[in-house]
Amino acid sequence: MPSFSRRQIVHALPGAAALAAIPRSGRTADYPSRPIRLVIPYGAGGSGDQIGRPWAERMSSLLGPVFIENITGAGGAIGTTAVAREKPDGYSLLLGNDSTQAAIPLLAQNPSYAMDDFRAIYRLITSALVFAVHPSLPVKDLRELVAYAKANPGKLSYGTPGIGSGNHLVGEAFKLQTGALDIVHVPYRGIAQASNDLLAGQIPLIIAVMSVQLQQWSEAGKIRMLAVATEKRLSVAPDIPTAIESGMPGLRYDGWFGLFAPRQTDDAIIDRIAQATRLAMADKAMQANYRAEGMEPDSDSNPATFQRLVEATSASLASMIKSIGLERF
């Protein structure tokens, strides 16, 4: 259990009024009575932190202190498994996404957790995946990337946060749809590590969640962003074409991140976290923060609708995995 400074405690005190406005009942009358842990199953400094940390900071005035723990490995599966095995008391939460909650349980040969081991609480954001290359690679768009890959078989590789991630699925779908089958997948423990290797020229290509950091690197000429795997161009990066515009109509992926708790967590606790999160996500500054990162905040989520989305994502990815022909790992 971490210690908290006087400044952190004082900062949390104004939350008493907001907290009182959220109904309490039964077993949650004293919830939360201690700090909440939010597990981010990816390395520090990556997109998970960019999503989870603003939420944790905002909760200090609504629920009380929230501390972050980054538990990395296996494309997010290790941190996700850790939360699945925690006591369902509302004090250990997961920042999960389409990869951890849907793709990995479908792809893992012997999954250490199942989608049904969790309860959905609130979808925080929808995200966009972007193809980014080192500037030394002589390509300026996806068409040129395909041509280069075919002319240089086995010489290209792409980095992702891990096997079974949405990034990985998009990469394999790209290879299948274009016939550029010799691009090698390199799984990392998090996209931050892959990004660092891209900057250093150790890897020529990554598929990553769009972020303000990627945009800054692009503006500085340190990387080149080729396309986004979305239906429409992003408002924060209107100059980057979609994969659809680049001649790949089937290359689209709708990513998301949200809050989850172990399956047996009490309804009242789930609702309490969801209501506090809804208040936070209604804040214009919070929304602006996420949009600046290239993400779209969800101010109208709830446990029931988010659970349905998780189930729909699982069905959609099962179909995608079958079409790509990915084998269990």
Backbone bond lengths (Angstrom), bond angles and torsions (degrees), N, CA, C in turn:
res aa  C-N    CA-C-N  psi(-1)  N-CA   C-N-CA  omega(-1)  CA-C   N-CA-C  phi
1 M - - - 1.456 - - 1.521 110.18 -
2 P 1.331 118.30 127.21 1.454 119.86 -177.12 1.508 111.46 -76.01
3 S 1.337 116.70 160.14 1.452 121.24 173.59 1.513 108.58 -93.54
4 F 1.326 116.93 157.64 1.451 121.93 -178.56 1.520 109.70 -124.93
5 S 1.323 114.73 136.57 1.456 119.77 -179.56 1.522 110.80 -74.33
6 R 1.348 115.67 164.53 1.455 120.25 177.80 1.524 110.32 -59.67
7 R 1.354 115.55 -37.59 1.459 119.61 179.85 1.521 111.08 -62.05
8 Q 1.343 117.46 -42.39 1.454 120.69 178.76 1.520 111.55 -63.64
9 I 1.329 116.27 -41.21 1.462 119.76 -179.24 1.519 110.68 -66.62
10 V 1.323 116.98 -43.32 1.465 120.43 179.44 1.523 110.34 -62.95
11 H 1.351 115.29 -39.29 1.448 119.65 -179.94 1.525 111.18 -62.74
12 A 1.339 116.97 -30.75 1.459 120.90 -177.57 1.522 112.76 -79.07
13 L 1.345 118.22 -20.06 1.450 121.06 -174.74 1.523 114.73 -60.49
14 P 1.345 120.50 -39.74 1.454 119.75 178.95 1.515 113.19 -60.12
15 G 1.319 117.75 -15.84 1.448 120.50 179.31 1.510 113.15 -69.11
16 A 1.311 117.84 -14.08 1.461 119.99 -177.61 1.519 111.59 -57.54
17 A 1.326 116.54 -42.98 1.464 120.06 -178.24 1.520 111.00 -66.80
18 A 1.342 116.72 -45.75 1.461 120.27 179.72 1.523 110.92 -65.98
19 L 1.324 116.09 -38.52 1.451 121.09 179.62 1.517 111.18 -63.53
20 A 1.315 116.36 -39.25 1.463 120.72 -179.36 1.522 111.23 -65.03
21 A 1.327 116.43 -25.48 1.461 120.44 -178.20 1.521 111.70 -75.76
22 I 1.335 117.51 -16.45 1.450 121.35 178.30 1.522 108.69 -91.94
23 P 1.338 118.74 121.99 1.464 121.57 -174.32 1.523 113.54 -56.20
24 R 1.324 115.96 139.80 1.468 122.84 173.80 1.518 108.16 -112.99
25 S 1.301 116.01 150.64 1.457 118.31 176.99 1.513 110.21 -157.46
26 G 1.319 116.47 152.03 1.459 123.69 171.78 1.502 114.40 45.35
27 R 1.365 114.63 -121.15 1.453 121.72 -172.80 1.525 113.04 -69.61
28 T 1.330 118.53 -9.96 1.463 119.70 -179.02 1.515 112.35 -102.76
29 A 1.312 116.98 14.11 1.467 120.10 -177.35 1.522 112.14 -57.08
30 D 1.334 117.47 -31.55 1.461 119.94 -179.22 1.528 111.85 -112.15
31 Y 1.342 117.56 15.99 1.466 120.35 -179.32 1.520 111.28 -93.16
32 P 1.336 117.55 132.79 1.471 126.84 -6.75 1.517 111.33 -91.04
33 S 1.295 115.99 142.60 1.458 120.81 179.11 1.524 111.82 -106.17
34 R 1.319 116.84 0.79 1.463 122.35 177.26 1.527 108.48 -153.06
35 P 1.318 118.44 169.61 1.465 120.83 -177.90 1.528 112.85 -59.83
36 I 1.317 114.53 147.15 1.459 122.80 177.55 1.528 108.80 -98.96
37 R 1.318 116.09 140.10 1.458 120.97 176.62 1.522 109.56 -100.88
38 L 1.341 116.53 128.41 1.455 121.55 173.24 1.523 107.92 -109.33
39 V 1.317 116.23 115.37 1.462 121.13 178.19 1.528 109.05 -87.51
40 I 1.323 115.58 124.82 1.462 122.28 172.10 1.526 105.96 -106.37
41 P 1.328 117.98 115.76 1.473 119.75 -172.05 1.518 115.08 -81.46
42 Y 1.326 116.16 26.36 1.465 122.36 178.72 1.521 109.30 -134.69
43 G 1.325 115.81 167.07 1.449 120.83 -176.65 1.517 113.66 -66.93
44 A 1.321 115.54 153.99 1.464 121.42 178.53 1.516 110.55 -61.06
45 G 1.320 115.71 142.16 1.452 121.16 176.95 1.512 114.59 92.62
46 G 1.325 117.79 -5.38 1.458 121.22 -179.52 1.514 112.39 -91.65
47 S 1.321 116.11 -168.35 1.462 120.92 -177.64 1.525 112.04 -63.50
48 G 1.335 117.48 -30.86 1.457 119.75 177.63 1.513 111.85 -59.41
49 D 1.332 116.27 -43.75 1.465 120.30 178.04 1.523 111.32 -65.41
50 Q 1.319 116.97 -38.38 1.453 121.02 -179.17 1.519 111.92 -65.02
51 I 1.314 116.33 -22.46 1.461 121.18 178.52 1.523 111.54 -96.58
52 G 1.332 116.60 -47.06 1.461 120.73 -173.99 1.510 115.24 -74.01
53 R 1.321 117.48 -38.10 1.470 119.58 -175.46 1.524 113.43 -66.89
54 P 1.341 120.84 -42.09 1.473 118.61 175.76 1.523 112.46 -60.58
55 W 1.343 116.49 -37.42 1.473 119.43 177.17 1.524 110.11 -63.98
56 A 1.326 117.07 -46.90 1.465 121.11 -178.77 1.524 110.93 -60.08
57 E 1.315 117.28 -42.17 1.468 120.97 179.66 1.527 111.13 -64.12
58 R 1.336 116.01 -40.71 1.475 119.66 -179.27 1.522 111.16 -69.14
59 M 1.312 117.83 -31.17 1.464 120.78 -179.33 1.526 112.15 -66.59
60 S 1.325 118.13 -20.39 1.459 120.22 -178.20 1.520 111.60 -59.51
61 S 1.323 117.65 -27.75 1.463 120.73 179.47 1.523 112.39 -99.91
62 L 1.330 117.02 4.23 1.463 120.41 -179.39 1.524 113.28 -121.92
63 L 1.327 116.53 -44.62 1.463 120.60 179.35 1.516 113.00 -115.58
64 G 1.324 117.28 -25.74 1.452 121.43 -174.39 1.518 109.43 121.13
65 P 1.329 117.81 -176.04 1.467 121.22 -174.57 1.530 113.39 -59.55
66 V 1.316 114.79 137.24 1.460 122.79 173.29 1.520 107.30 -126.85
67 F 1.317 117.60 128.39 1.459 119.43 177.38 1.524 109.68 -113.63
68 I 1.328 114.31 149.09 1.461 122.18 -176.33 1.524 110.23 -96.92
69 E 1.331 115.83 138.83 1.461 121.10 170.40 1.520 108.13 -129.78
70 N 1.322 116.46 118.05 1.463 121.61 175.90 1.526 108.99 -88.42
71 I 1.329 116.34 116.27 1.460 122.09 177.50 1.519 107.12 -119.66
72 T 1.320 116.58 106.44 1.461 120.39 -169.81 1.524 112.95 -100.32
73 G 1.325 113.61 168.98 1.451 120.01 172.34 1.511 114.00 119.86
74 A 1.349 115.41 148.76 1.468 123.82 175.46 1.518 112.22 55.62
75 G 1.334 115.98 40.86 1.454 120.44 176.76 1.511 114.20 65.76
76 G 1.329 117.20 20.69 1.463 121.51 -178.77 1.517 113.14 106.13
77 A 1.332 117.38 -8.71 1.462 120.76 -175.15 1.523 113.25 -68.46
78 I 1.327 117.70 -33.13 1.470 119.66 -176.59 1.525 110.82 -67.50
79 G 1.321 117.00 -47.82 1.463 119.85 178.33 1.518 111.96 -65.96
80 T 1.328 116.93 -37.20 1.465 120.89 179.35 1.521 110.58 -65.48
81 T 1.328 116.25 -41.94 1.462 120.91 177.75 1.528 110.83 -61.69
82 A 1.328 116.59 -39.88 1.463 120.64 -179.33 1.522 111.26 -58.58
83 V 1.331 117.27 -41.08 1.468 120.10 179.95 1.521 110.95 -73.46
84 A 1.322 116.87 -37.53 1.471 119.99 179.41 1.519 111.73 -57.77
85 R 1.351 116.95 -29.43 1.463 121.03 -176.83 1.524 113.45 -94.59
86 E 1.330 116.66 0.83 1.465 120.52 -179.85 1.525 111.52 -78.01
87 K 1.323 115.24 160.91 1.449 121.05 175.36 1.528 109.02 -63.58
88 P 1.329 118.86 133.28 1.466 121.41 -176.28 1.535 112.37 -81.80
89 D 1.329 115.22 65.55 1.468 119.34 -175.80 1.529 113.36 -115.37
90 G 1.336 116.52 6.82 1.458 119.76 178.29 1.507 114.87 86.13
91 Y 1.333 117.32 2.63 1.467 119.90 -177.58 1.528 113.27 -101.76
92 S 1.331 116.92 -4.21 1.455 121.72 173.16 1.519 107.61 -130.16
93 L 1.336 115.86 111.91 1.453 122.23 -178.64 1.525 109.20 -117.40
94 L 1.317 115.61 162.88 1.463 122.17 -179.47 1.516 110.09 -122.03
95 L 1.325 115.75 136.22 1.459 120.12 165.71 1.520 105.93 -91.52
96 G 1.323 115.67 95.25 1.458 120.79 -177.81 1.518 111.57 -100.97
97 N 1.309 115.61 170.69 1.458 119.87 177.34 1.518 110.23 -146.37
98 D 1.318 115.54 -173.59 1.459 120.38 -178.65 1.526 111.94 -59.14
99 S 1.338 116.60 -31.12 1.465 120.21 179.90 1.519 111.82 -71.58
100 T 1.345 116.66 -53.43 1.460 120.17 -175.22 1.521 112.43 -68.53
101 Q 1.328 116.86 -36.69 1.460 119.53 -173.15 1.520 114.05 -90.78
102 A 1.325 117.97 -20.79 1.463 119.60 -176.79 1.520 112.76 -124.71
103 A 1.347 117.59 -53.88 1.462 119.89 -172.85 1.524 113.25 -67.13
104 I 1.323 117.18 -49.63 1.466 119.92 -175.52 1.526 112.74 -62.59
105 P 1.340 120.03 -44.65 1.465 118.55 176.63 1.530 113.00 -60.09
106 L 1.335 117.03 -26.68 1.462 120.52 178.57 1.522 112.86 -79.78
107 L 1.338 115.73 -29.80 1.458 120.27 -171.48 1.524 114.90 -100.65
108 A 1.323 117.20 -26.26 1.460 119.79 -176.30 1.529 110.87 -68.14
109 Q 1.331 116.20 135.45 1.464 121.06 -179.91 1.524 110.83 -64.10
110 N 1.314 116.00 -44.98 1.462 121.76 176.87 1.522 108.10 -130.69
111 P 1.342 117.39 76.33 1.471 120.55 -174.93 1.521 112.14 -59.90
112 S 1.323 115.46 137.51 1.461 121.08 -179.39 1.524 111.96 -85.06
113 Y 1.314 116.34 -2.24 1.462 121.43 175.73 1.524 107.66 -157.13
114 A 1.318 115.75 164.91 1.462 121.22 177.81 1.527 109.41 -122.08
115 M 1.312 116.31 161.26 1.454 120.48 177.18 1.528 110.70 -55.00
116 D 1.328 116.34 -37.35 1.460 121.18 -177.15 1.524 113.93 -75.41
117 D 1.329 117.83 -1.06 1.460 120.35 175.99 1.527 111.97 -77.51
118 F 1.337 116.39 -4.51 1.464 120.73 -176.20 1.522 112.14 -126.70
119 R 1.331 113.63 157.72 1.459 121.40 170.26 1.523 107.76 -112.84
120 A 1.305 115.82 130.94 1.461 120.55 176.79 1.530 109.03 -74.80
121 I 1.320 116.25 139.60 1.466 121.19 179.94 1.525 111.23 -112.18
122 Y 1.351 116.21 -55.28 1.461 118.87 -174.65 1.526 108.84 -162.53
123 R 1.338 116.76 130.24 1.465 119.73 172.35 1.530 107.92 -80.99
124 L 1.323 116.17 124.49 1.460 120.46 -178.20 1.524 112.43 -85.85
125 I 1.333 116.41 -47.70 1.465 118.99 -175.65 1.524 110.98 -147.70
126 T 1.322 114.95 160.77 1.453 120.74 164.61 1.525 106.67 -105.74
127 S 1.308 116.76 147.85 1.457 120.49 -172.84 1.519 111.29 -127.79
128 A 1.328 115.03 161.58 1.456 121.52 179.12 1.518 109.60 -120.74
129 L 1.317 117.07 138.28 1.457 121.96 176.50 1.523 109.25 -95.61
130 V 1.327 115.56 137.08 1.457 121.50 -177.34 1.528 110.60 -124.65
131 F 1.327 116.42 142.14 1.461 123.07 172.67 1.522 107.36 -88.61
132 A 1.331 117.31 119.41 1.462 121.48 -179.75 1.517 109.94 -127.64
133 V 1.332 116.54 137.67 1.462 120.86 -177.50 1.524 110.86 -124.90
134 H 1.327 115.08 160.33 1.463 120.69 173.00 1.527 107.74 -72.18
135 P 1.325 118.44 141.62 1.474 120.50 -176.41 1.528 114.33 -62.12
136 S 1.313 117.75 -16.64 1.474 119.59 178.07 1.520 111.97 -73.14
137 L 1.326 116.92 -17.59 1.461 120.26 178.26 1.532 108.43 -76.65
138 P 1.319 118.66 122.79 1.469 121.10 -173.07 1.528 113.97 -79.57
139 V 1.321 115.84 58.75 1.466 120.59 177.35 1.525 108.91 -136.98
140 K 1.337 116.17 145.21 1.459 120.70 -179.06 1.525 113.65 -119.68
141 D 1.320 117.25 -7.34 1.461 121.00 177.10 1.524 108.78 -155.49
142 L 1.341 116.31 177.23 1.465 119.75 -176.41 1.518 112.32 -66.26
143 R 1.317 117.48 -35.15 1.463 119.60 178.87 1.530 110.71 -60.46
144 E 1.331 115.58 -43.31 1.469 119.52 179.31 1.529 110.70 -68.62
145 L 1.333 116.22 -32.85 1.466 119.76 177.22 1.521 110.07 -63.70
146 V 1.322 116.60 -43.63 1.461 121.16 178.62 1.530 110.33 -61.44
147 A 1.317 115.99 -46.74 1.464 120.62 -179.30 1.536 110.86 -61.31
148 Y 1.327 116.63 -41.71 1.462 120.73 179.72 1.531 110.35 -65.53
149 A 1.327 116.23 -42.74 1.465 120.23 -178.77 1.525 110.97 -62.59
150 K 1.321 116.81 -40.39 1.456 120.45 -179.02 1.528 111.46 -71.37
151 A 1.346 115.49 -31.88 1.470 119.58 179.87 1.527 112.23 -80.45
152 N 1.336 115.88 -16.87 1.465 121.19 -178.08 1.526 110.19 -131.14
153 P 1.329 117.31 63.56 1.472 120.47 -176.17 1.527 112.71 -57.99
154 G 1.330 114.28 133.51 1.457 120.47 177.30 1.510 115.73 79.42
155 K 1.343 118.04 -0.18 1.463 120.24 -176.90 1.533 113.08 -98.87
156 L 1.313 117.18 -9.28 1.462 120.65 -179.77 1.521 110.78 -106.47
157 S 1.329 115.52 146.81 1.466 121.68 174.01 1.512 108.14 -140.36
158 Y 1.329 115.65 158.90 1.469 119.44 177.69 1.523 109.62 -134.27
159 G 1.327 115.26 142.51 1.459 120.91 -178.59 1.514 112.39 -102.59
160 T 1.344 115.32 145.57 1.469 122.41 176.77 1.533 108.67 -141.84
161 P 1.343 117.15 173.56 1.464 119.40 176.73 1.525 113.83 -71.56
162 G 1.330 117.28 -6.62 1.456 117.54 177.22 1.514 113.65 151.95
163 I 1.320 115.47 166.54 1.468 122.10 177.68 1.527 109.40 -64.32
164 G 1.319 115.72 133.42 1.457 120.45 178.76 1.502 114.36 88.57
165 S 1.325 117.22 -5.39 1.468 119.68 177.18 1.519 109.75 -72.15
166 G 1.335 116.37 160.35 1.448 119.73 176.13 1.518 110.97 -58.98
167 N 1.332 116.18 -35.26 1.462 121.90 177.17 1.529 109.98 -58.25
168 H 1.335 115.36 -44.71 1.463 120.90 179.40 1.528 110.89 -64.01
169 L 1.338 117.16 -43.58 1.459 120.46 -179.75 1.521 111.10 -61.96
170 V 1.324 116.85 -42.26 1.466 120.41 178.34 1.527 110.44 -63.92
171 G 1.335 116.76 -40.89 1.459 120.30 178.30 1.516 112.53 -60.65
172 E 1.322 116.97 -44.35 1.459 120.81 -179.66 1.524 111.48 -71.01
173 A 1.339 116.39 -35.39 1.469 119.87 176.12 1.526 110.16 -64.59
174 F 1.328 116.27 -39.93 1.465 121.52 177.28 1.525 110.51 -59.71
175 K 1.319 116.77 -46.26 1.459 121.22 -179.78 1.529 111.46 -61.74
176 L 1.323 115.50 -43.84 1.461 119.86 -177.51 1.522 111.53 -67.20
177 Q 1.336 116.51 -43.65 1.463 120.74 -176.26 1.523 112.81 -70.68
178 T 1.323 117.20 -26.72 1.463 120.54 -176.29 1.524 113.18 -102.42
179 G 1.314 116.88 -13.54 1.455 120.11 -177.13 1.515 113.58 79.51
180 A 1.342 116.15 7.29 1.475 120.62 178.04 1.526 108.71 -88.60
181 L 1.325 115.70 70.93 1.455 121.69 -167.29 1.519 114.74 -81.66
182 D 1.329 117.61 -8.97 1.460 120.16 -174.47 1.529 114.15 -94.88
183 I 1.336 117.56 12.84 1.464 120.39 176.01 1.533 107.46 -80.77
184 V 1.316 116.81 124.59 1.471 121.79 -174.22 1.525 111.13 -88.43
185 H 1.319 115.82 133.06 1.461 120.89 176.59 1.527 110.37 -83.19
186 V 1.341 116.30 131.17 1.468 122.06 177.36 1.531 108.23 -119.79
187 P 1.333 117.99 103.56 1.467 120.44 179.60 1.528 111.74 -80.43
188 Y 1.333 116.25 135.50 1.462 122.50 176.99 1.536 109.12 -112.48
189 R 1.327 115.49 174.44 1.467 120.20 176.67 1.523 111.65 -82.60
190 G 1.306 117.39 -3.33 1.455 123.15 178.96 1.520 108.95 176.56
191 I 1.322 116.52 157.95 1.463 119.23 -176.43 1.518 111.53 -71.21
192 A 1.344 118.47 -22.30 1.467 120.28 177.96 1.528 110.38 -61.35
193 Q 1.336 117.18 -42.08 1.467 120.72 178.71 1.525 110.87 -66.40
194 A 1.331 116.13 -40.91 1.461 119.79 178.76 1.531 110.19 -64.33
195 S 1.321 116.66 -39.82 1.462 121.01 -179.96 1.522 111.10 -64.45
196 N 1.326 116.08 -40.95 1.468 119.63 178.45 1.529 111.15 -62.44
197 D 1.324 116.03 -39.63 1.461 119.37 178.72 1.530 110.99 -69.69
198 L 1.327 116.66 -32.45 1.463 119.74 175.97 1.526 110.06 -64.83
199 L 1.327 116.72 -45.76 1.463 121.05 179.41 1.531 111.13 -59.92
200 A 1.326 115.54 -36.91 1.464 120.38 -177.86 1.524 112.73 -82.33
201 G 1.334 116.45 -4.24 1.449 119.67 -179.10 1.512 114.10 78.30
202 Q 1.331 116.52 13.46 1.462 120.41 179.96 1.520 111.87 -78.61
203 I 1.330 116.51 -20.97 1.464 122.41 177.03 1.530 106.53 -140.03
204 P 1.333 118.63 138.50 1.464 119.67 -173.15 1.525 115.76 -84.24
205 L 1.334 116.89 -18.55 1.464 119.93 -171.48 1.523 110.76 -148.52
206 I 1.322 116.32 139.79 1.462 121.11 170.50 1.522 108.62 -132.26
207 I 1.322 114.99 156.29 1.467 121.59 170.49 1.515 104.81 -118.14
208 A 1.338 116.08 113.00 1.464 120.91 -170.02 1.515 111.61 -134.59
209 V 1.331 115.45 160.13 1.462 120.71 172.26 1.518 108.24 -68.60
210 M 1.325 116.49 130.44 1.456 121.30 178.81 1.529 110.31 -57.22
211 S 1.333 116.44 137.37 1.458 121.26 179.97 1.523 109.75 -149.24
212 V 1.326 115.90 164.32 1.458 119.89 177.77 1.519 110.42 -65.23
213 Q 1.326 117.35 -30.40 1.460 120.38 178.82 1.522 111.01 -65.11
214 L 1.323 116.98 -42.86 1.456 120.21 177.19 1.528 110.64 -62.53
215 Q 1.331 115.39 -40.02 1.463 119.20 179.32 1.534 110.96 -63.65
216 Q 1.323 116.24 -40.69 1.461 120.24 179.42 1.525 111.17 -65.21
217 W 1.317 116.66 -41.98 1.469 120.25 177.43 1.520 110.79 -63.64
218 S 1.334 116.17 -37.88 1.453 120.21 178.99 1.528 111.09 -65.21
219 E 1.324 115.93 -44.46 1.463 120.63 179.54 1.527 111.40 -63.82
220 A 1.327 116.46 -30.78 1.468 121.08 179.73 1.528 112.27 -84.25
221 G 1.328 117.01 -1.95 1.457 120.74 179.59 1.510 114.70 79.00
222 K 1.337 117.13 12.78 1.459 120.60 -178.68 1.525 112.47 -81.52
223 I 1.332 116.56 -25.72 1.460 122.18 176.00 1.524 107.67 -140.42
224 R 1.317 116.29 170.57 1.463 120.96 175.01 1.525 107.92 -131.19
225 M 1.326 117.69 123.29 1.456 121.67 179.29 1.524 108.87 -93.56
226 L 1.328 116.07 124.49 1.458 121.36 -172.73 1.520 113.95 -93.46
227 A 1.337 117.53 -40.68 1.461 120.48 -175.44 1.521 110.06 -168.86
228 V 1.333 115.42 159.94 1.456 121.76 174.63 1.527 108.88 -115.05
229 A 1.315 116.12 145.78 1.469 121.54 -178.14 1.524 110.60 -91.48
230 T 1.326 116.43 53.91 1.457 122.60 -179.15 1.523 109.76 -122.64
231 E 1.326 115.85 166.07 1.464 119.88 179.66 1.525 111.12 -69.49
232 K 1.341 116.64 -39.56 1.455 121.93 -179.12 1.521 109.91 -126.01
233 R 1.328 116.77 161.77 1.457 120.93 175.87 1.521 110.37 -64.01
234 L 1.323 116.28 153.00 1.449 122.10 -179.09 1.526 110.29 -82.15
235 S 1.329 116.74 138.53 1.462 120.36 179.59 1.523 111.78 -63.96
236 V 1.347 117.23 -28.78 1.465 120.24 -179.06 1.525 111.97 -83.55
237 A 1.319 117.17 -12.54 1.469 120.92 179.87 1.523 108.73 -144.53
238 P 1.327 117.00 63.99 1.476 120.63 -173.63 1.525 114.98 -66.28
239 D 1.324 117.77 -16.38 1.468 120.30 -179.16 1.524 113.30 -82.06
240 I 1.332 116.94 -11.38 1.462 119.93 -178.96 1.525 109.12 -90.00
241 P 1.326 118.30 119.45 1.469 120.59 -178.96 1.522 111.85 -71.57
242 T 1.307 115.67 162.04 1.461 120.56 174.52 1.528 108.92 -85.56
243 A 1.315 115.43 161.41 1.466 119.73 175.41 1.527 109.68 -63.03
244 I 1.327 115.96 -32.37 1.465 120.49 178.74 1.527 109.51 -61.73
245 E 1.321 116.74 -45.11 1.464 121.00 177.87 1.531 111.54 -63.71
246 S 1.310 115.66 -26.16 1.468 120.88 -178.01 1.519 112.61 -85.75
247 G 1.335 116.27 12.30 1.461 120.29 175.44 1.509 115.08 92.52
248 M 1.348 116.86 17.20 1.461 120.36 179.22 1.529 109.63 -125.14
249 P 1.343 116.83 77.01 1.474 121.35 -173.28 1.522 114.72 -60.91
250 G 1.326 117.14 -23.57 1.458 119.36 -178.33 1.513 114.43 -91.88
251 L 1.334 117.13 0.25 1.467 119.76 -175.03 1.529 110.03 -95.92
252 R 1.311 114.99 86.28 1.465 121.86 179.41 1.520 108.43 -141.44
253 Y 1.324 115.79 139.53 1.466 119.71 -178.76 1.526 108.90 -144.48
254 D 1.333 116.17 124.45 1.462 121.77 -179.47 1.526 109.18 -100.64
255 G 1.323 116.52 101.07 1.461 120.82 -178.56 1.514 112.35 -93.85
256 W 1.322 115.93 160.24 1.464 121.12 177.03 1.523 110.08 -155.86
257 F 1.318 115.33 159.41 1.468 124.00 172.90 1.518 108.12 -130.72
258 G 1.326 116.07 144.44 1.456 119.13 178.47 1.521 112.39 -161.64
259 L 1.311 115.13 -179.13 1.461 122.72 -176.22 1.520 111.37 -96.60
260 F 1.353 114.73 138.22 1.461 121.18 178.71 1.521 110.01 -136.08
261 A 1.336 115.32 155.37 1.459 122.44 175.95 1.528 108.78 -133.08
262 P 1.336 118.25 158.66 1.461 120.38 176.26 1.524 111.70 -55.07
263 R 1.319 116.70 148.40 1.460 123.61 -170.28 1.523 115.05 -51.02
264 Q 1.318 118.86 -41.60 1.464 120.80 -173.49 1.530 113.80 -85.24
265 T 1.310 118.46 9.99 1.463 121.22 178.85 1.532 110.10 -61.31
266 D 1.317 116.23 137.50 1.457 122.17 -176.09 1.529 112.36 -61.20
267 D 1.340 115.97 142.22 1.469 121.44 179.20 1.518 112.41 -52.54
268 A 1.327 116.08 -43.57 1.463 120.35 -175.19 1.526 111.41 -65.25
269 I 1.337 116.42 -34.86 1.470 120.07 177.95 1.523 109.82 -69.43
270 I 1.327 116.39 -44.23 1.460 120.78 177.26 1.529 110.31 -56.69
271 D 1.326 116.01 -47.38 1.462 120.53 -178.31 1.527 111.51 -65.16
272 R 1.304 116.13 -36.09 1.463 119.95 -178.48 1.531 110.77 -66.65
273 I 1.316 116.60 -43.77 1.468 120.47 178.03 1.525 109.83 -65.36
274 A 1.331 116.17 -41.48 1.466 120.37 -179.46 1.518 111.47 -63.31
275 Q 1.329 117.35 -41.60 1.464 120.29 -179.48 1.523 111.37 -67.54
276 A 1.320 116.43 -40.54 1.466 119.63 177.63 1.533 109.76 -64.13
277 T 1.327 115.85 -40.64 1.464 120.09 179.55 1.520 110.84 -66.07
278 R 1.316 116.61 -39.07 1.470 120.00 178.55 1.531 110.72 -60.79
279 L 1.327 116.77 -40.24 1.465 120.40 176.39 1.519 110.67 -62.25
280 A 1.322 115.88 -43.10 1.471 120.11 -179.57 1.522 111.17 -64.63
281 M 1.323 116.78 -42.64 1.462 120.63 -175.77 1.517 112.57 -74.16
282 A 1.319 117.64 -12.77 1.464 120.76 175.67 1.517 111.76 -80.48
283 D 1.339 116.18 -12.64 1.461 121.30 -178.23 1.533 110.20 -71.88
284 K 1.329 116.71 126.33 1.464 121.54 -176.70 1.529 112.13 -61.94
285 A 1.329 116.38 -37.49 1.466 119.47 179.55 1.527 110.45 -65.62
286 M 1.331 116.23 -38.91 1.462 120.84 178.01 1.529 110.04 -63.38
287 Q 1.322 116.06 -44.57 1.458 120.57 178.92 1.526 111.07 -62.05
288 A 1.337 116.02 -43.60 1.463 120.78 -179.64 1.524 110.95 -62.69
289 N 1.329 116.22 -36.48 1.464 120.83 179.51 1.523 110.77 -61.87
290 Y 1.327 116.59 -45.99 1.456 119.99 -179.59 1.527 111.59 -68.76
291 R 1.324 116.28 -41.07 1.475 118.85 -179.47 1.518 111.12 -64.77
292 A 1.321 116.91 -34.60 1.462 120.47 177.58 1.522 110.92 -62.98
293 E 1.337 116.81 -25.37 1.464 121.52 179.00 1.522 112.06 -86.82
294 G 1.350 115.90 1.48 1.460 119.05 -179.65 1.518 113.11 86.63
295 M 1.338 116.86 17.33 1.456 121.63 -178.23 1.527 109.58 -116.81
296 E 1.327 116.80 154.42 1.456 120.56 179.29 1.529 109.25 -107.20
297 P 1.340 117.56 115.52 1.468 120.65 -178.83 1.520 111.68 -71.85
298 D 1.320 116.30 149.89 1.459 122.23 178.14 1.527 108.51 -109.36
299 S 1.314 116.41 109.03 1.469 120.57 -179.44 1.520 111.89 -97.08
300 D 1.333 117.36 7.04 1.466 119.45 -174.80 1.531 111.60 -136.44
301 S 1.330 116.41 39.30 1.460 120.10 178.62 1.517 110.33 -95.16
302 N 1.312 116.66 167.86 1.467 123.05 173.36 1.522 107.59 -162.09
303 P 1.338 118.60 167.00 1.468 120.12 -175.63 1.529 114.69 -56.87
304 A 1.331 117.03 -41.18 1.471 119.62 -176.14 1.524 111.85 -68.22
305 T 1.342 117.29 -48.04 1.462 119.37 -178.17 1.526 111.04 -68.51
306 F 1.328 116.84 -35.53 1.459 119.59 179.24 1.519 110.35 -68.04
307 Q 1.332 117.64 -39.04 1.461 120.46 178.39 1.529 110.71 -61.97
308 R 1.324 116.15 -40.63 1.466 119.28 177.79 1.530 111.30 -63.96
309 L 1.341 115.90 -37.74 1.468 119.65 177.81 1.521 110.91 -63.57
310 V 1.328 117.36 -42.32 1.465 121.03 179.02 1.529 110.11 -59.44
311 E 1.312 116.37 -44.74 1.459 120.79 -179.61 1.529 111.19 -65.47
312 A 1.333 116.54 -40.13 1.464 120.36 178.54 1.524 110.77 -66.94
313 T 1.334 116.49 -38.12 1.463 120.75 178.08 1.520 110.70 -63.18
314 S 1.326 116.11 -41.85 1.461 120.43 179.07 1.524 110.60 -60.56
315 A 1.328 117.19 -44.20 1.463 120.72 179.62 1.526 111.17 -64.41
316 S 1.337 115.80 -41.97 1.460 120.60 -179.76 1.529 111.67 -65.39
317 L 1.334 116.55 -43.18 1.458 120.17 -179.21 1.523 111.91 -69.67
318 A 1.326 116.75 -32.56 1.466 119.67 176.71 1.527 109.54 -59.61
319 S 1.340 115.55 -41.35 1.456 120.15 178.15 1.524 111.10 -67.61
320 M 1.337 116.55 -41.02 1.459 121.17 -179.75 1.526 111.03 -64.66
321 I 1.325 116.47 -43.80 1.464 121.51 -179.67 1.521 110.53 -62.32
322 K 1.335 116.24 -39.81 1.466 120.43 178.73 1.520 110.77 -65.05
323 S 1.348 116.74 -41.96 1.470 119.72 -178.18 1.522 111.24 -68.05
324 I 1.343 117.23 -35.06 1.455 121.04 179.38 1.527 110.84 -74.25
325 G 1.343 115.38 -30.67 1.459 119.94 -178.72 1.514 113.08 84.52
326 L 1.340 116.16 25.20 1.460 119.26 178.86 1.518 110.85 -69.40
327 E 1.304 116.70 137.14 1.453 121.27 177.15 1.516 109.96 -94.05
328 R 1.320 116.39 155.91 1.462 120.77 176.81 1.516 109.60 -63.82
329 F 1.339 115.82 146.93 1.460 119.49 -178.18 1.515 110.78 -114.27
